[in-house]
Amino acid sequence: MIPTWYVTFEIRQRGILPRQRSPRETRTFATEDEAKLFARAKLDEGLSVFAGTINPHVPRRVIPASDIHAWLSDGGGPPPSEAPSIE
C-alpha cells in the first residue's frame, strides 16, 4: 500500500554534538490508524509530534502539535464525555 500519512517528531539530542540542521525525524504510514498509533507512542515518550497527509493525497490534512491530542481522540464519534445518555 502507498503511504498517505506522515508523522514527524522531535529527536532527542544525545551527547555533545555539533548543531544539527533539523532535530526531527519523519515516518510514513499507509493508513491514518497506523499513523495515530505511532504518534501516540511518540507523544507518550514526551516528544513533540505533528502529522498530516502526503501530497498528492486529497483531502490534504495537516495536524499541528497543538491539535495532536484531539486528532488522536477522534474516533469518528463524540468523545466519551460528550456521548448522549441513554435513558
LOVEXMAR-778789 format. One record per residue (C-alpha): x, y, z; residue number from 0; residue in three letters. Coordinates in steps of 0.1 Angstrom, whole numbers. Example, Ala and Ser with C-alpha at 12.3 -4.5 7.8 and 13.67 -1.06 7.14 Angstrom:
BEGIN
+-------+-------+-------+-----+-----+
!    c1 !    c2 !    c3 !   i !  aa !
+-------+-------+-------+-----+-----+
!   123 !   -45 !    78 !   0 ! ALA !
!   137 !   -11 !    71 !   1 ! SER !
+-------+-------+-------+-----+-----+
//
This chain:
BEGIN
+-------+-------+-------+-----+-----+
!    c1 !    c2 !    c3 !   i !  aa !
+-------+-------+-------+-----+-----+
!     0 !     0 !     0 !   0 ! MET !
!    12 !    35 !    -8 !   1 ! ILE !
!    19 !    57 !    23 !   2 ! PRO !
!    -5 !    85 !    26 !   3 ! THR !
!     2 !    97 !    61 !   4 ! TRP !
!    33 !   111 !    78 !   5 ! TYR !
!    42 !   117 !   115 !   6 ! VAL !
!    71 !   140 !   123 !   7 ! THR !
!    86 !   140 !   158 !   8 ! PHE !
!   115 !   157 !   176 !   9 ! GLU !
!   147 !   137 !   181 !  10 ! ILE !
!   164 !   138 !   214 !  11 ! ARG !
!   200 !   150 !   211 !  12 ! GLN !
!   225 !   127 !   227 !  13 ! ARG !
!   259 !   137 !   240 !  14 ! GLY !
!   277 !   167 !   227 !  15 ! ILE !
!   270 !   170 !   190 !  16 ! LEU !
!   276 !   199 !   166 !  17 ! PRO !
!   244 !   219 !   160 !  18 ! ARG !
!   220 !   198 !   139 !  19 ! GLN !
!   202 !   213 !   109 !  20 ! ARG !
!   169 !   196 !   118 !  21 ! SER !
!   162 !   178 !   151 !  22 ! PRO !
!   132 !   160 !   137 !  23 ! ARG !
!   125 !   127 !   120 !  24 ! GLU !
!    96 !   117 !    98 !  25 ! THR !
!    80 !    83 !    93 !  26 ! ARG !
!    53 !    74 !    67 !  27 ! THR !
!    23 !    52 !    70 !  28 ! PHE !
!    -3 !    36 !    47 !  29 ! ALA !
!   -33 !    43 !    70 !  30 ! THR !
!   -44 !    70 !    94 !  31 ! GLU !
!   -48 !    44 !   122 !  32 ! ASP !
!   -12 !    33 !   118 !  33 ! GLU !
!    -1 !    69 !   119 !  34 ! ALA !
!   -22 !    75 !   151 !  35 ! LYS !
!    -7 !    45 !   169 !  36 ! LEU !
!    29 !    57 !   161 !  37 ! PHE !
!    21 !    93 !   171 !  38 ! ALA !
!     5 !    82 !   204 !  39 ! ARG !
!    37 !    62 !   212 !  40 ! ALA !
!    60 !    92 !   205 !  41 ! LYS !
!    37 !   115 !   224 !  42 ! LEU !
!    38 !    91 !   254 !  43 ! ASP !
!    76 !    95 !   253 !  44 ! GLU !
!    71 !   132 !   258 !  45 ! GLY !
!    81 !   142 !   223 !  46 ! LEU !
!    66 !   170 !   202 !  47 ! SER !
!    46 !   154 !   174 !  48 ! VAL !
!    28 !   166 !   143 !  49 ! PHE !
!    12 !   147 !   114 !  50 ! ALA !
!    -6 !   150 !    81 !  51 ! GLY !
!   -13 !   136 !    46 !  52 ! THR !
!    14 !   133 !    19 !  53 ! ILE !
!     9 !   152 !   -13 !  54 ! ASN !
!   -10 !   145 !   -37 !  55 ! PRO !
!   -34 !   128 !   -12 !  56 ! HIS !
!   -67 !   146 !   -11 !  57 ! VAL !
!   -82 !   159 !    11 !  58 ! PRO !
!   -50 !   175 !    24 !  59 ! ARG !
!   -47 !   174 !    62 !  60 ! ARG !
!   -21 !   189 !    85 !  61 ! VAL !
!   -23 !   182 !   122 !  62 ! ILE !
!    -1 !   207 !   142 !  63 ! PRO !
!    13 !   197 !   176 !  64 ! ALA !
!   -14 !   218 !   193 !  65 ! SER !
!   -41 !   196 !   177 !  66 ! ASP !
!   -25 !   162 !   181 !  67 ! ILE !
!   -44 !   152 !   212 !  68 ! HIS !
!   -78 !   160 !   195 !  69 ! ALA !
!   -67 !   140 !   164 !  70 ! TRP !
!   -57 !   110 !   185 !  71 ! LEU !
!   -90 !   110 !   204 !  72 ! SER !
!  -111 !   114 !   172 !  73 ! ASP !
!  -127 !    80 !   167 !  74 ! GLY !
!  -154 !    92 !   144 !  75 ! GLY !
!  -179 !    98 !   171 !  76 ! GLY !
!  -183 !   121 !   201 !  77 ! PRO !
!  -158 !   118 !   229 !  78 ! PRO !
!  -170 !    97 !   258 !  79 ! PRO !
!  -176 !   128 !   280 !  80 ! SER !
!  -200 !   141 !   253 !  81 ! GLU !
!  -217 !   109 !   243 !  82 ! ALA !
!  -255 !   111 !   245 !  83 ! PRO !
!  -270 !    95 !   275 !  84 ! SER !
!  -295 !    66 !   271 !  85 ! ILE !
!  -324 !    68 !   294 !  86 ! GLU !
+-------+-------+-------+-----+-----+
//
